[in-house]
Amino acid sequence: MLNPTLKKVEPLPDYKLKLLYENGELKIFDVKPYISGDWYGMLKDKDYFNTVHIISSGTGIEWLDGQDIAPHELYELSSTK
């Protein structure tokens, strides 16, 4: 099953993302478990973390240097708060 298309991503405090999907679902994804190592560790910088954006297809998100999180993880591991 395909995940709904993302319409909006908003960085939140404490390394969380607010995700709005085309079907109206609003979800919160916690990025903290991913922030380690040289590549994803860059996300610890709040200014850099805030550069998150939706990729052109609307299937996922990424940061300026290409860090991303798999679309199915974003959708399935998010809470519905």
FIKOLZA-1660 file (N, C-alpha, C; in steps of 0.1 Angstrom, whole numbers, plus 5000, padded with zeros to 4 digits):
% residues 81
   i   px   py   pz ch aa at
   1 5008 4988 5000  A  M  N
   1 5000 5000 5000  A  M CA
   1 5009 5012 5000  A  M  C
   2 5005 5022 4992  A  L  N
   2 5013 5034 4991  A  L CA
   2 5008 5044 5002  A  L  C
   3 5018 5051 5007  A  N  N
   3 5015 5061 5018  A  N CA
   3 5009 5073 5011  A  N  C
   4 5000 5081 5018  A  P  N
   4 4995 5093 5013  A  P CA
   4 5006 5103 5010  A  P  C
   5 5004 5112 5001  A  T  N
   5 5014 5122 4997  A  T CA
   5 5015 5133 5008  A  T  C
   6 5027 5137 5011  A  L  N
   6 5029 5148 5021  A  L CA
   6 5025 5161 5015  A  L  C
   7 5019 5169 5022  A  K  N
   7 5015 5183 5018  A  K CA
   7 5023 5193 5025  A  K  C
   8 5027 5190 5038  A  K  N
   8 5035 5200 5045  A  K CA
   8 5043 5193 5056  A  K  C
   9 5055 5199 5058  A  V  N
   9 5064 5194 5069  A  V CA
   9 5068 5207 5077  A  V  C
  10 5068 5206 5090  A  E  N
  10 5071 5217 5098  A  E CA
  10 5080 5212 5109  A  E  C
  11 5093 5218 5110  A  P  N
  11 5101 5214 5121  A  P CA
  11 5096 5219 5135  A  P  C
  12 5096 5210 5145  A  L  N
  12 5092 5214 5158  A  L CA
  12 5103 5213 5168  A  L  C
  13 5102 5219 5180  A  P  N
  13 5112 5217 5190  A  P CA
  13 5115 5203 5194  A  P  C
  14 5126 5200 5199  A  D  N
  14 5130 5187 5204  A  D CA
  14 5131 5177 5193  A  D  C
  15 5135 5181 5181  A  Y  N
  15 5138 5173 5169  A  Y CA
  15 5126 5165 5165  A  Y  C
  16 5115 5171 5164  A  K  N
  16 5103 5165 5159  A  K CA
  16 5098 5172 5146  A  K  C
  17 5090 5165 5138  A  L  N
  17 5085 5170 5126  A  L CA
  17 5070 5169 5126  A  L  C
  18 5063 5179 5123  A  K  N
  18 5048 5179 5121  A  K CA
  18 5046 5176 5106  A  K  C
  19 5039 5165 5103  A  L  N
  19 5036 5161 5089  A  L CA
  19 5021 5162 5086  A  L  C
  20 5018 5169 5075  A  L  N
  20 5004 5169 5071  A  L CA
  20 5003 5162 5058  A  L  C
  21 4994 5152 5057  A  Y  N
  21 4993 5144 5045  A  Y CA
  21 4980 5148 5037  A  Y  C
  22 4980 5144 5024  A  E  N
  22 4969 5148 5015  A  E CA
  22 4955 5143 5020  A  E  C
  23 4955 5133 5028  A  N  N
  23 4942 5127 5033  A  N CA
  23 4938 5134 5046  A  N  C
  24 4945 5145 5050  A  G  N
  24 4941 5152 5061  A  G CA
  24 4948 5148 5074  A  G  C
  25 4955 5137 5074  A  E  N
  25 4961 5132 5086  A  E CA
  25 4972 5141 5090  A  E  C
  26 4973 5144 5103  A  L  N
  26 4984 5152 5109  A  L CA
  26 4992 5142 5118  A  L  C
  27 5005 5141 5116  A  K  N
  27 5013 5132 5124  A  K CA
  27 5025 5139 5129  A  K  C
  28 5031 5134 5140  A  I  N
  28 5043 5139 5146  A  I CA
  28 5054 5128 5145  A  I  C
  29 5065 5131 5139  A  F  N
  29 5076 5121 5138  A  F CA
  29 5088 5126 5146  A  F  C
  30 5093 5117 5155  A  D  N
  30 5105 5120 5163  A  D CA
  30 5117 5116 5156  A  D  C
  31 5126 5126 5153  A  V  N
  31 5138 5124 5145  A  V CA
  31 5150 5120 5155  A  V  C
  32 5148 5122 5168  A  K  N
  32 5160 5120 5177  A  K CA
  32 5166 5106 5176  A  K  C
  33 5159 5095 5174  A  P  N
  33 5166 5082 5173  A  P CA
  33 5175 5081 5160  A  P  C
  34 5173 5090 5151  A  Y  N
  34 5181 5090 5138  A  Y CA
  34 5194 5098 5139  A  Y  C
  35 5194 5107 5149  A  I  N
  35 5205 5117 5149  A  I CA
  35 5218 5112 5156  A  I  C
  36 5226 5106 5147  A  S  N
  36 5239 5101 5152  A  S CA
  36 5248 5099 5141  A  S  C
  37 5261 5098 5143  A  G  N
  37 5271 5096 5133  A  G CA
  37 5274 5109 5125  A  G  C
  38 5283 5109 5116  A  D  N
  38 5287 5121 5108  A  D CA
  38 5276 5126 5099  A  D  C
  39 5268 5117 5093  A  W  N
  39 5258 5121 5083  A  W CA
  39 5246 5126 5090  A  W  C
  40 5239 5118 5098  A  Y  N
  40 5227 5123 5104  A  Y CA
  40 5230 5132 5116  A  Y  C
  41 5242 5131 5122  A  G  N
  41 5246 5140 5133  A  G CA
  41 5245 5155 5130  A  G  C
  42 5245 5158 5117  A  M  N
  42 5244 5172 5112  A  M CA
  42 5230 5178 5117  A  M  C
  43 5221 5169 5118  A  L  N
  43 5207 5173 5122  A  L CA
  43 5207 5179 5136  A  L  C
  44 5217 5177 5144  A  K  N
  44 5217 5182 5158  A  K CA
  44 5218 5198 5158  A  K  C
  45 5223 5203 5147  A  D  N
  45 5223 5218 5145  A  D CA
  45 5209 5222 5142  A  D  C
  46 5203 5230 5151  A  K  N
  46 5189 5234 5150  A  K CA
  46 5186 5241 5137  A  K  C
  47 5195 5250 5133  A  D  N
  47 5193 5258 5121  A  D CA
  47 5193 5249 5109  A  D  C
  48 5202 5239 5109  A  Y  N
  48 5202 5229 5098  A  Y CA
  48 5190 5220 5098  A  Y  C
  49 5186 5216 5110  A  F  N
  49 5174 5207 5112  A  F CA
  49 5162 5214 5106  A  F  C
  50 5161 5228 5108  A  N  N
  50 5150 5235 5103  A  N CA
  50 5149 5237 5088  A  N  C
  51 5159 5232 5081  A  T  N
  51 5159 5233 5066  A  T CA
  51 5151 5221 5060  A  T  C
  52 5145 5213 5068  A  V  N
  52 5138 5202 5062  A  V CA
  52 5127 5206 5052  A  V  C
  53 5126 5198 5042  A  H  N
  53 5116 5202 5032  A  H CA
  53 5111 5189 5025  A  H  C
  54 5099 5190 5018  A  I  N
  54 5093 5179 5011  A  I CA
  54 5100 5177 4998  A  I  C
  55 5103 5165 4994  A  I  N
  55 5109 5162 4981  A  I CA
  55 5098 5165 4971  A  I  C
  56 5103 5167 4958  A  S  N
  56 5093 5172 4948  A  S CA
  56 5082 5162 4945  A  S  C
  57 5083 5149 4947  A  S  N
  57 5073 5140 4945  A  S CA
  57 5062 5140 4956  A  S  C
  58 5066 5146 4968  A  G  N
  58 5057 5146 4979  A  G CA
  58 5057 5133 4987  A  G  C
  59 5066 5124 4983  A  T  N
  59 5066 5111 4990  A  T CA
  59 5074 5111 5003  A  T  C
  60 5083 5121 5005  A  G  N
  60 5092 5121 5016  A  G CA
  60 5097 5134 5019  A  G  C
  61 5107 5134 5028  A  I  N
  61 5114 5147 5032  A  I CA
  61 5129 5145 5031  A  I  C
  62 5135 5157 5031  A  E  N
  62 5150 5156 5031  A  E CA
  62 5155 5170 5037  A  E  C
  63 5168 5170 5040  A  W  N
  63 5175 5182 5044  A  W CA
  63 5185 5186 5033  A  W  C
  64 5191 5197 5034  A  L  N
  64 5199 5203 5023  A  L CA
  64 5210 5195 5018  A  L  C
  65 5217 5187 5027  A  D  N
  65 5228 5179 5022  A  D CA
  65 5223 5164 5018  A  D  C
  66 5210 5162 5018  A  G  N
  66 5205 5149 5013  A  G CA
  66 5201 5139 5023  A  G  C
  67 5202 5142 5036  A  Q  N
  67 5197 5133 5046  A  Q CA
  67 5182 5132 5044  A  Q  C
  68 5177 5120 5046  A  D  N
  68 5163 5117 5044  A  D CA
  68 5159 5106 5053  A  D  C
  69 5146 5104 5054  A  I  N
  69 5140 5093 5062  A  I CA
  69 5130 5087 5053  A  I  C
  70 5130 5074 5052  A  A  N
  70 5122 5066 5043  A  A CA
  70 5107 5070 5045  A  A  C
  71 5100 5072 5034  A  P  N
  71 5086 5076 5035  A  P CA
  71 5077 5066 5044  A  P  C
  72 5080 5053 5043  A  H  N
  72 5072 5044 5051  A  H CA
  72 5075 5045 5066  A  H  C
  73 5087 5049 5069  A  E  N
  73 5091 5051 5083  A  E CA
  73 5084 5064 5088  A  E  C
  74 5084 5074 5080  A  L  N
  74 5077 5087 5084  A  L CA
  74 5063 5084 5087  A  L  C
  75 5056 5077 5079  A  Y  N
  75 5042 5075 5080  A  Y CA
  75 5039 5065 5091  A  Y  C
  76 5045 5053 5091  A  E  N
  76 5042 5043 5100  A  E CA
  76 5047 5045 5115  A  E  C
  77 5058 5052 5116  A  L  N
  77 5064 5054 5130  A  L CA
  77 5060 5068 5136  A  L  C
  78 5051 5075 5130  A  S  N
  78 5047 5088 5135  A  S CA
  78 5035 5086 5144  A  S  C
  79 5034 5095 5154  A  S  N
  79 5022 5095 5163  A  S CA
  79 5011 5104 5157  A  S  C
  80 4999 5102 5161  A  T  N
  80 4988 5110 5155  A  T CA
  80 4984 5121 5166  A  T  C
  81 4993 5129 5170  A  K  N
  81 4989 5140 5179  A  K CA
  81 4987 5153 5173  A  K  C
% end
